[in-house]
Amino acid sequence: MSKYNLTEKKVKAPLYRTLLSPKVVEELYQQIMAKFIVEKKYRDPEYSAQKLADELGTNTRYISAVINLRFQDNYSQMVNEFRIKEAMYMLKDRHNEDMTMEEIAMAVGFANRQSFYAAFYKRTGTSPREFREANAQELKGKMEKRREKQKSAQARKAKVEA
């Protein structure tokens, strides 16, 4: 008799995959995307899977199943993904350069700076401040190149006219 149980573990397909038809998955996916892309519900730190399910007239198990099937994430990870993408956009935008990290965190739906930094670092491998600084340097370099091109174009134009 064997000392250890070395039988292969059976891989079970999650039950939700058999409960939801592809049509229902697609419909719920479209509705979830409308809530997040159009209405930007992820900006509300109090917005939960339960509130989403209530608004869509379904239950949280179906919401979780669709998110898992389509995003290979759970609800919290999906919400943070939307928040981080918007934060990255805001950090790159010169119009937001006067905003503090706390203000950006709150604007995209994080309840506090710590959770914002943790989620941002997990997603990007850098802190929001480092991300902003790196993009500011990149933007500054692009602006300098544009000015140089404009100067050289003006110099060529002046030579042609002379």
Secondary structure, 3 states (H helix, E strand, C coil): CCCCCCCCCCCCCCCHHHHCCHHHHHHHHHHHHHHHHHCCHHHCCCCCHHHHHHHHCCCHHHHHHHHHHHHCCCHHHHHHHHHHHHHHHHHHCHHHCCCCHHHHHHHHCCCCHHHHHHHHHHHHCCCHHHHHHHHHHHHHHHHHHHHHHHHHHHHHHHHHHC
